Amino acid sequence: MVLGLTGGIASGKSTVSKIFIEMGIKVIDADEISRRVSNFQEVLQELTVEFGNGIIHEGVLDRRKLRNLVFQNRENLDKLNMIMHPRIIKEIEEEIKKNCQEKLLVLDIPLLYETKLDYLCERVLLVYVDEKTQINRLMQRDHCSEVEARMVIDKQMPLMHKKRLADYCIENSGNLEELRKNVEEFYHKILK
């Protein structure tokens, strides 16, 4: 089974992904694939043509600068997606094919619904937290202001809509041990 794993930014989705890995479950990480793709030479060239040389630092994409450009301008975000998404999707599909023998294959895609990639999954698990917790975690993690955090969150699909679309949900307002217990219980439930 291919299980899509998604959640709002700073919801704990990456932590759930790590728990799955610790349990011996194969995880395909779309962010990791995106980072790899963003450093392909032809992609860097296209990005600099579109957004200028200021997004490159010592030959590597400065993701924070690029993020600031695209989150402030919908047109820039669309341009970035047109460059990146086809390549990322191709890489994800190749990873799924390589790992098709797995009983459970987790596809970790933060913007699963926003990018309409849920077609790659048989089921979807959403990890979520309340908005206040999400903002605080994002500010702490990315060392950004509340305004910046809200700007990033507002670019994502509303959580309530994601909850209606997902097959399963795990709420992550507790501690790590509670989250681990919930993930293990979920895993045993879906194996039945």
C-alpha positions as a Markdown table, in Angstrom:
| # | Residue | x | y | z |
|---|---|---|---|---|
| 1 | Met | 0.0 | 0.0 | 0.0 |
| 2 | Val | 1.2 | 3.5 | -0.8 |
| 3 | Leu | 0.3 | 5.8 | 2.1 |
| 4 | Gly | 0.4 | 9.5 | 1.5 |
| 5 | Leu | 1.7 | 11.3 | 4.6 |
| 6 | Thr | 0.9 | 15.0 | 4.8 |
| 7 | Gly | 0.2 | 17.8 | 7.2 |
| 8 | Gly | 0.4 | 21.6 | 7.5 |
| 9 | Ile | 3.8 | 23.1 | 7.9 |
| 10 | Ala | 5.3 | 22.6 | 11.4 |
| 11 | Ser | 2.6 | 20.0 | 12.3 |
| 12 | Gly | 5.0 | 17.2 | 13.1 |
| 13 | Lys | 4.7 | 15.3 | 9.8 |
| 14 | Ser | 8.5 | 15.0 | 9.5 |
| 15 | Thr | 8.6 | 13.5 | 13.0 |
| 16 | Val | 5.9 | 11.0 | 12.0 |
| 17 | Ser | 8.0 | 10.2 | 8.9 |
| 18 | Lys | 11.1 | 9.5 | 11.2 |
| 19 | Ile | 9.0 | 7.3 | 13.4 |
| 20 | Phe | 7.9 | 5.2 | 10.4 |
| 21 | Ile | 11.6 | 5.0 | 9.3 |
| 22 | Glu | 12.5 | 3.8 | 12.9 |
| 23 | Met | 9.8 | 1.1 | 12.5 |
| 24 | Gly | 11.6 | -0.1 | 9.4 |
| 25 | Ile | 9.0 | 1.3 | 6.9 |
| 26 | Lys | 10.3 | 2.7 | 3.6 |
| 27 | Val | 9.6 | 6.4 | 3.3 |
| 28 | Ile | 9.9 | 8.5 | 0.1 |
| 29 | Asp | 10.5 | 12.1 | 1.2 |
| 30 | Ala | 9.2 | 14.6 | -1.4 |
| 31 | Asp | 11.2 | 17.4 | 0.3 |
| 32 | Glu | 14.4 | 15.4 | -0.1 |
| 33 | Ile | 13.6 | 14.8 | -3.7 |
| 34 | Ser | 12.8 | 18.5 | -4.2 |
| 35 | Arg | 16.2 | 19.5 | -2.7 |
| 36 | Arg | 17.9 | 17.0 | -5.0 |
| 37 | Val | 16.0 | 18.2 | -8.1 |
| 38 | Ser | 16.7 | 21.8 | -7.2 |
| 39 | Asn | 20.4 | 21.2 | -7.5 |
| 40 | Phe | 20.2 | 19.6 | -11.0 |
| 41 | Gln | 22.3 | 21.9 | -13.2 |
| 42 | Glu | 19.5 | 22.5 | -15.7 |
| 43 | Val | 17.0 | 23.3 | -12.9 |
| 44 | Leu | 19.5 | 25.8 | -11.4 |
| 45 | Gln | 19.9 | 27.5 | -14.8 |
| 46 | Glu | 16.1 | 27.7 | -15.3 |
| 47 | Leu | 15.6 | 29.1 | -11.8 |
| 48 | Thr | 18.3 | 31.8 | -12.2 |
| 49 | Val | 16.8 | 32.8 | -15.6 |
| 50 | Glu | 13.4 | 33.2 | -13.9 |
| 51 | Phe | 14.4 | 34.6 | -10.5 |
| 52 | Gly | 17.9 | 36.0 | -10.9 |
| 53 | Asn | 21.4 | 35.1 | -9.6 |
| 54 | Gly | 20.5 | 36.3 | -6.1 |
| 55 | Ile | 18.9 | 32.9 | -5.3 |
| 56 | Ile | 22.2 | 31.1 | -5.8 |
| 57 | His | 24.9 | 31.1 | -3.0 |
| 58 | Glu | 28.2 | 29.4 | -3.6 |
| 59 | Gly | 26.7 | 27.4 | -6.5 |
| 60 | Val | 23.8 | 26.1 | -4.4 |
| 61 | Leu | 20.2 | 27.2 | -4.4 |
| 62 | Asp | 19.4 | 29.5 | -1.4 |
| 63 | Arg | 16.0 | 28.0 | -0.6 |
| 64 | Arg | 15.2 | 30.7 | 1.9 |
| 65 | Lys | 15.7 | 33.5 | -0.6 |
| 66 | Leu | 13.7 | 31.7 | -3.2 |
| 67 | Arg | 10.9 | 30.9 | -0.7 |
| 68 | Asn | 10.7 | 34.6 | 0.2 |
| 69 | Leu | 10.3 | 35.5 | -3.5 |
| 70 | Val | 7.6 | 32.9 | -4.2 |
| 71 | Phe | 5.5 | 33.3 | -1.1 |
| 72 | Gln | 5.2 | 37.0 | -1.7 |
| 73 | Asn | 4.0 | 36.6 | -5.3 |
| 74 | Arg | 1.5 | 34.0 | -6.6 |
| 75 | Glu | 2.9 | 34.4 | -10.1 |
| 76 | Asn | 6.4 | 33.5 | -8.9 |
| 77 | Leu | 5.1 | 30.5 | -7.1 |
| 78 | Asp | 3.4 | 29.3 | -10.3 |
| 79 | Lys | 6.6 | 29.8 | -12.2 |
| 80 | Leu | 8.6 | 27.8 | -9.6 |
| 81 | Asn | 6.0 | 25.0 | -9.7 |
| 82 | Met | 6.2 | 24.8 | -13.5 |
| 83 | Ile | 9.9 | 24.3 | -13.3 |
| 84 | Met | 10.0 | 22.0 | -10.3 |
| 85 | His | 6.9 | 19.9 | -10.2 |
| 86 | Pro | 7.2 | 17.8 | -13.4 |
| 87 | Arg | 10.8 | 16.8 | -12.4 |
| 88 | Ile | 9.8 | 16.0 | -8.7 |
| 89 | Ile | 6.8 | 13.9 | -9.8 |
| 90 | Lys | 9.0 | 11.9 | -12.2 |
| 91 | Glu | 11.5 | 11.2 | -9.4 |
| 92 | Ile | 8.7 | 10.2 | -7.0 |
| 93 | Glu | 7.1 | 7.9 | -9.5 |
| 94 | Glu | 10.5 | 6.2 | -10.1 |
| 95 | Glu | 11.0 | 5.7 | -6.4 |
| 96 | Ile | 7.5 | 4.2 | -6.1 |
| 97 | Lys | 8.3 | 1.7 | -8.9 |
| 98 | Lys | 11.6 | 0.8 | -7.3 |
| 99 | Asn | 9.9 | 0.1 | -3.9 |
| 100 | Cys | 6.6 | -1.5 | -5.1 |
| 101 | Gln | 7.3 | -4.7 | -3.3 |
| 102 | Glu | 7.0 | -3.0 | 0.1 |
| 103 | Lys | 3.9 | -4.0 | 2.2 |
| 104 | Leu | 3.6 | -0.3 | 3.3 |
| 105 | Leu | 5.4 | 2.5 | 1.4 |
| 106 | Val | 5.0 | 6.0 | 2.9 |
| 107 | Leu | 5.0 | 8.9 | 0.5 |
| 108 | Asp | 5.9 | 12.0 | 2.6 |
| 109 | Ile | 4.5 | 15.0 | 0.7 |
| 110 | Pro | 3.8 | 18.2 | 2.7 |
| 111 | Leu | 1.6 | 19.8 | 0.1 |
| 112 | Leu | 0.0 | 16.5 | -1.1 |
| 113 | Tyr | -3.4 | 18.0 | -1.8 |
| 114 | Glu | -2.2 | 21.4 | -2.9 |
| 115 | Thr | -0.1 | 19.8 | -5.6 |
| 116 | Lys | -2.8 | 17.3 | -6.4 |
| 117 | Leu | -0.5 | 14.3 | -5.9 |
| 118 | Asp | -2.9 | 12.3 | -3.8 |
| 119 | Tyr | -3.5 | 10.2 | -7.0 |
| 120 | Leu | -0.2 | 8.5 | -6.2 |
| 121 | Cys | -1.5 | 7.2 | -2.9 |
| 122 | Glu | -4.0 | 4.5 | -2.0 |
| 123 | Arg | -4.7 | 6.1 | 1.4 |
| 124 | Val | -3.7 | 9.4 | 3.1 |
| 125 | Leu | -2.7 | 10.1 | 6.7 |
| 126 | Leu | -2.9 | 13.7 | 7.8 |
| 127 | Val | -0.8 | 15.0 | 10.8 |
| 128 | Tyr | -2.2 | 18.2 | 12.3 |
| 129 | Val | -2.0 | 20.6 | 15.2 |
| 130 | Asp | -4.0 | 23.7 | 16.2 |
| 131 | Glu | -3.1 | 27.0 | 14.4 |
| 132 | Lys | -1.5 | 28.6 | 17.5 |
| 133 | Thr | 0.8 | 25.6 | 18.0 |
| 134 | Gln | 1.6 | 25.5 | 14.3 |
| 135 | Ile | 2.5 | 29.2 | 14.2 |
| 136 | Asn | 4.7 | 28.9 | 17.4 |
| 137 | Arg | 6.5 | 25.8 | 16.0 |
| 138 | Leu | 7.1 | 27.5 | 12.6 |
| 139 | Met | 8.5 | 30.7 | 14.2 |
| 140 | Gln | 10.8 | 28.6 | 16.4 |
| 141 | Arg | 11.9 | 26.2 | 13.7 |
| 142 | Asp | 12.5 | 28.8 | 10.9 |
| 143 | His | 13.4 | 31.8 | 13.1 |
| 144 | Cys | 10.8 | 33.9 | 11.5 |
| 145 | Ser | 8.2 | 36.4 | 12.6 |
| 146 | Glu | 4.5 | 35.6 | 13.3 |
| 147 | Val | 3.7 | 37.6 | 10.1 |
| 148 | Glu | 6.0 | 35.4 | 8.0 |
| 149 | Ala | 4.7 | 32.3 | 9.6 |
| 150 | Arg | 1.1 | 33.2 | 8.9 |
| 151 | Met | 2.0 | 34.1 | 5.3 |
| 152 | Val | 3.5 | 30.6 | 4.8 |
| 153 | Ile | 0.5 | 28.9 | 6.5 |
| 154 | Asp | -2.0 | 30.9 | 4.5 |
| 155 | Lys | -0.5 | 29.6 | 1.2 |
| 156 | Gln | -1.5 | 26.1 | 2.2 |
| 157 | Met | -4.9 | 24.5 | 1.9 |
| 158 | Pro | -7.0 | 25.1 | 5.1 |
| 159 | Leu | -6.6 | 22.3 | 7.6 |
| 160 | Met | -10.3 | 21.7 | 7.9 |
| 161 | His | -10.4 | 20.9 | 4.2 |
| 162 | Lys | -7.4 | 18.6 | 4.4 |
| 163 | Lys | -9.1 | 16.8 | 7.3 |
| 164 | Arg | -12.2 | 16.1 | 5.2 |
| 165 | Leu | -10.0 | 14.7 | 2.4 |
| 166 | Ala | -7.7 | 12.5 | 4.4 |
| 167 | Asp | -8.5 | 8.8 | 5.2 |
| 168 | Tyr | -6.8 | 9.0 | 8.6 |
| 169 | Cys | -5.8 | 11.8 | 10.9 |
| 170 | Ile | -3.3 | 12.0 | 13.8 |
| 171 | Glu | -3.5 | 15.0 | 16.1 |
| 172 | Asn | 0.0 | 16.0 | 17.4 |
| 173 | Ser | -0.4 | 18.4 | 20.2 |
| 174 | Gly | 1.2 | 16.1 | 22.8 |
| 175 | Asn | 4.7 | 15.0 | 23.4 |
| 176 | Leu | 6.9 | 12.7 | 21.3 |
| 177 | Glu | 6.0 | 9.5 | 23.2 |
| 178 | Glu | 2.3 | 10.2 | 22.7 |
| 179 | Leu | 2.9 | 10.7 | 19.0 |
| 180 | Arg | 5.0 | 7.6 | 18.7 |
| 181 | Lys | 2.2 | 5.6 | 20.4 |
| 182 | Asn | -0.4 | 7.0 | 18.0 |
| 183 | Val | 1.7 | 6.2 | 15.0 |
| 184 | Glu | 2.3 | 2.6 | 16.1 |
| 185 | Glu | -1.4 | 2.1 | 16.8 |
| 186 | Phe | -2.2 | 3.5 | 13.4 |
| 187 | Tyr | 0.3 | 1.2 | 11.7 |
| 188 | His | -1.1 | -1.9 | 13.4 |
| 189 | Lys | -4.7 | -0.7 | 12.6 |
| 190 | Ile | -4.0 | -0.4 | 8.9 |
| 191 | Leu | -2.2 | -3.7 | 8.7 |
| 192 | Lys | -5.3 | -5.5 | 9.7 |
